Amino acid sequence: MTTHTLNSNHTVAVATDVFWQPMSTCPLHVKVLLLGIGDVATLGTYEGKNKFWRGWSPMPKKPDWMKT
C-alpha cells in the first residue's frame, strides 16, 4: 500500500491520503505539527492566536513494531 508520493523536485515525501487541517480545529496547548506561511512544518503547540500558522496535523500514531 502506497501512503506517499514525492513532489515534482523529488525533495519531499507527501502523504497521499492525509491533509493539513484548518487552524480553527487545532487543539490548544498540545504538541502538534504546524505548517507555517513558508510551507515549513514545525513541531510545536498552538495558543489560538498566532496568524503565522496555515494548518496543523496530529502526530502520527506509533505502530506496534515501534513500541517498546
PABALO-347987 format. One record per atom (N, C-alpha, C): residue number from 1; residue in three letters; x, y, z. Coordinates in Angstrom, 1 decimal. Layout:
NUM / ALA / X / Y / Z
...
//
This chain:
1 / MET / 0.8 / -1.2 / 0.0
1 / MET / 0.0 / 0.0 / 0.0
1 / MET / 0.9 / 1.2 / 0.0
2 / THR / 0.7 / 2.1 / -0.9
2 / THR / 1.5 / 3.4 / -1.0
2 / THR / 0.8 / 4.4 / -0.2
3 / THR / 1.5 / 5.1 / 0.7
3 / THR / 1.0 / 6.1 / 1.6
3 / THR / 1.5 / 7.5 / 1.2
4 / HIS / 2.5 / 7.5 / 0.3
4 / HIS / 3.1 / 8.8 / 0.0
4 / HIS / 3.5 / 8.8 / -1.5
5 / THR / 3.9 / 10.0 / -1.9
5 / THR / 4.5 / 10.2 / -3.3
5 / THR / 5.6 / 11.3 / -3.1
6 / LEU / 6.4 / 11.5 / -4.1
6 / LEU / 7.4 / 12.5 / -4.0
6 / LEU / 6.9 / 13.7 / -4.8
7 / ASN / 7.3 / 14.9 / -4.3
7 / ASN / 7.0 / 16.1 / -5.1
7 / ASN / 7.7 / 16.2 / -6.4
8 / SER / 7.4 / 17.1 / -7.2
8 / SER / 8.0 / 17.2 / -8.6
8 / SER / 9.5 / 17.3 / -8.6
9 / ASN / 10.1 / 17.9 / -7.5
9 / ASN / 11.5 / 18.0 / -7.4
9 / ASN / 12.2 / 16.8 / -6.7
10 / HIS / 11.4 / 15.9 / -6.3
10 / HIS / 11.9 / 14.7 / -5.5
10 / HIS / 12.6 / 15.1 / -4.3
11 / THR / 12.1 / 16.1 / -3.6
11 / THR / 12.8 / 16.6 / -2.4
11 / THR / 11.9 / 16.5 / -1.1
12 / VAL / 10.6 / 16.1 / -1.3
12 / VAL / 9.7 / 16.0 / -0.2
12 / VAL / 8.8 / 14.8 / -0.4
13 / ALA / 8.6 / 14.0 / 0.6
13 / ALA / 7.6 / 12.9 / 0.6
13 / ALA / 6.3 / 13.5 / 1.1
14 / VAL / 5.3 / 13.3 / 0.3
14 / VAL / 4.0 / 13.9 / 0.6
14 / VAL / 2.9 / 12.8 / 0.7
15 / ALA / 2.2 / 12.9 / 1.8
15 / ALA / 1.1 / 11.9 / 2.1
15 / ALA / 0.1 / 11.9 / 1.0
16 / THR / -0.4 / 10.8 / 0.6
16 / THR / -1.5 / 10.7 / -0.4
16 / THR / -2.9 / 10.7 / 0.1
17 / ASP / -3.0 / 10.5 / 1.4
17 / ASP / -4.4 / 10.4 / 2.0
17 / ASP / -4.6 / 11.2 / 3.3
18 / VAL / -3.6 / 12.0 / 3.7
18 / VAL / -3.7 / 12.8 / 4.9
18 / VAL / -3.4 / 14.2 / 4.5
19 / PHE / -4.3 / 15.1 / 5.0
19 / PHE / -4.2 / 16.5 / 4.6
19 / PHE / -4.0 / 17.4 / 5.9
20 / TRP / -3.4 / 18.6 / 5.7
20 / TRP / -3.3 / 19.6 / 6.8
20 / TRP / -4.7 / 20.0 / 7.2
21 / GLN / -5.0 / 20.2 / 8.4
21 / GLN / -6.3 / 20.6 / 9.0
21 / GLN / -6.3 / 22.1 / 9.2
22 / PRO / -7.5 / 22.7 / 9.1
22 / PRO / -7.6 / 24.2 / 9.3
22 / PRO / -7.3 / 24.5 / 10.8
23 / MET / -6.7 / 25.7 / 11.0
23 / MET / -6.3 / 26.1 / 12.3
23 / MET / -7.5 / 26.2 / 13.2
24 / SER / -8.6 / 26.5 / 12.7
24 / SER / -9.8 / 26.6 / 13.6
24 / SER / -10.1 / 25.3 / 14.3
25 / THR / -9.6 / 24.2 / 13.9
25 / THR / -9.8 / 22.9 / 14.5
25 / THR / -8.6 / 22.4 / 15.4
26 / CYS / -7.6 / 23.2 / 15.4
26 / CYS / -6.4 / 22.8 / 16.1
26 / CYS / -6.6 / 22.8 / 17.7
27 / PRO / -6.3 / 21.7 / 18.3
27 / PRO / -6.4 / 21.7 / 19.8
27 / PRO / -5.3 / 22.6 / 20.4
28 / LEU / -5.6 / 23.3 / 21.4
28 / LEU / -4.8 / 24.3 / 22.0
28 / LEU / -3.8 / 23.7 / 23.0
29 / HIS / -2.6 / 24.2 / 23.1
29 / HIS / -1.6 / 23.9 / 24.1
29 / HIS / -1.2 / 22.4 / 24.2
30 / VAL / -1.2 / 21.7 / 23.0
30 / VAL / -0.7 / 20.4 / 23.0
30 / VAL / 0.2 / 20.2 / 21.8
31 / LYS / 1.1 / 19.2 / 21.8
31 / LYS / 2.1 / 19.0 / 20.7
31 / LYS / 1.4 / 18.6 / 19.4
32 / VAL / 1.6 / 19.3 / 18.4
32 / VAL / 1.1 / 19.0 / 17.0
32 / VAL / 2.1 / 19.4 / 16.0
33 / LEU / 1.9 / 19.0 / 14.8
33 / LEU / 2.7 / 19.5 / 13.6
33 / LEU / 2.0 / 20.8 / 13.1
34 / LEU / 2.8 / 21.9 / 13.0
34 / LEU / 2.2 / 23.1 / 12.5
34 / LEU / 2.9 / 23.5 / 11.1
35 / LEU / 2.1 / 23.9 / 10.2
35 / LEU / 2.6 / 24.4 / 8.9
35 / LEU / 2.5 / 25.9 / 8.8
36 / GLY / 3.7 / 26.5 / 8.7
36 / GLY / 3.9 / 27.9 / 8.6
36 / GLY / 3.6 / 28.5 / 7.3
37 / ILE / 3.6 / 29.8 / 7.2
37 / ILE / 3.4 / 30.6 / 5.9
37 / ILE / 4.4 / 30.2 / 4.8
38 / GLY / 5.6 / 29.9 / 5.2
38 / GLY / 6.6 / 29.5 / 4.2
38 / GLY / 6.6 / 28.0 / 3.8
39 / ASP / 5.5 / 27.3 / 4.2
39 / ASP / 5.3 / 25.9 / 4.0
39 / ASP / 6.4 / 25.0 / 4.6
40 / VAL / 6.9 / 25.4 / 5.8
40 / VAL / 7.8 / 24.6 / 6.6
40 / VAL / 7.0 / 24.1 / 7.8
41 / ALA / 7.1 / 22.8 / 8.0
41 / ALA / 6.4 / 22.2 / 9.2
41 / ALA / 7.3 / 22.2 / 10.4
42 / THR / 6.7 / 22.5 / 11.5
42 / THR / 7.4 / 22.6 / 12.8
42 / THR / 6.6 / 21.8 / 13.9
43 / LEU / 7.3 / 21.2 / 14.8
43 / LEU / 6.6 / 20.5 / 15.9
43 / LEU / 6.5 / 21.6 / 17.0
44 / GLY / 5.3 / 21.8 / 17.5
44 / GLY / 5.1 / 22.8 / 18.5
44 / GLY / 3.7 / 22.8 / 19.0
45 / THR / 3.3 / 23.9 / 19.7
45 / THR / 2.0 / 24.0 / 20.3
45 / THR / 1.3 / 25.3 / 19.8
46 / TYR / 0.0 / 25.3 / 19.7
46 / TYR / -0.7 / 26.4 / 19.2
46 / TYR / -1.5 / 27.0 / 20.4
47 / GLU / -1.4 / 28.3 / 20.5
47 / GLU / -2.1 / 29.0 / 21.6
47 / GLU / -3.5 / 29.6 / 21.1
48 / GLY / -3.7 / 29.6 / 19.8
48 / GLY / -5.0 / 30.1 / 19.3
48 / GLY / -5.0 / 31.4 / 18.7
49 / LYS / -3.9 / 32.1 / 18.7
49 / LYS / -3.8 / 33.5 / 18.2
49 / LYS / -2.9 / 33.8 / 17.0
50 / ASN / -1.8 / 33.0 / 17.0
50 / ASN / -0.7 / 33.3 / 16.0
50 / ASN / -1.2 / 33.1 / 14.6
51 / LYS / -1.2 / 34.1 / 13.8
51 / LYS / -1.7 / 34.1 / 12.4
51 / LYS / -0.6 / 33.5 / 11.4
52 / PHE / 0.6 / 33.2 / 11.9
52 / PHE / 1.7 / 32.6 / 11.1
52 / PHE / 1.3 / 31.2 / 10.6
53 / TRP / 0.6 / 30.5 / 11.4
53 / TRP / 0.3 / 29.1 / 11.1
53 / TRP / -0.8 / 29.0 / 10.1
54 / ARG / -0.6 / 28.1 / 9.0
54 / ARG / -1.6 / 27.9 / 8.0
54 / ARG / -2.4 / 26.7 / 8.2
55 / GLY / -1.9 / 25.7 / 8.9
55 / GLY / -2.6 / 24.4 / 9.1
55 / GLY / -1.8 / 23.6 / 10.1
56 / TRP / -2.5 / 22.5 / 10.5
56 / TRP / -1.9 / 21.7 / 11.6
56 / TRP / -2.2 / 20.2 / 11.3
57 / SER / -1.5 / 19.3 / 11.9
57 / SER / -1.7 / 17.9 / 11.8
57 / SER / -1.4 / 17.2 / 13.1
58 / PRO / -2.1 / 16.2 / 13.5
58 / PRO / -1.8 / 15.5 / 14.7
58 / PRO / -0.5 / 14.7 / 14.5
59 / MET / 0.1 / 14.3 / 15.6
59 / MET / 1.3 / 13.5 / 15.5
59 / MET / 0.9 / 12.1 / 15.0
60 / PRO / 1.8 / 11.4 / 14.2
60 / PRO / 1.5 / 10.1 / 13.7
60 / PRO / 1.4 / 9.1 / 14.9
61 / LYS / 0.6 / 8.1 / 14.8
61 / LYS / 0.5 / 7.1 / 15.8
61 / LYS / 1.6 / 6.1 / 15.7
62 / LYS / 2.2 / 5.6 / 16.8
62 / LYS / 3.2 / 4.6 / 16.7
62 / LYS / 2.7 / 3.3 / 16.3
63 / PRO / 3.3 / 2.6 / 15.4
63 / PRO / 2.8 / 1.2 / 15.1
63 / PRO / 3.4 / 0.3 / 16.2
64 / ASP / 2.8 / -0.9 / 16.3
64 / ASP / 3.2 / -1.9 / 17.3
64 / ASP / 4.7 / -2.2 / 17.2
65 / TRP / 5.2 / -2.3 / 16.0
65 / TRP / 6.7 / -2.7 / 15.9
65 / TRP / 7.6 / -1.6 / 16.5
66 / MET / 7.1 / -0.4 / 16.7
66 / MET / 7.9 / 0.7 / 17.2
66 / MET / 7.8 / 0.9 / 18.7
67 / LYS / 6.8 / 0.3 / 19.3
67 / LYS / 6.6 / 0.4 / 20.7
67 / LYS / 7.5 / -0.4 / 21.5
68 / THR / 8.0 / 0.1 / 22.6
68 / THR / 8.9 / -0.6 / 23.5
68 / THR / 8.2 / -1.3 / 24.6
//
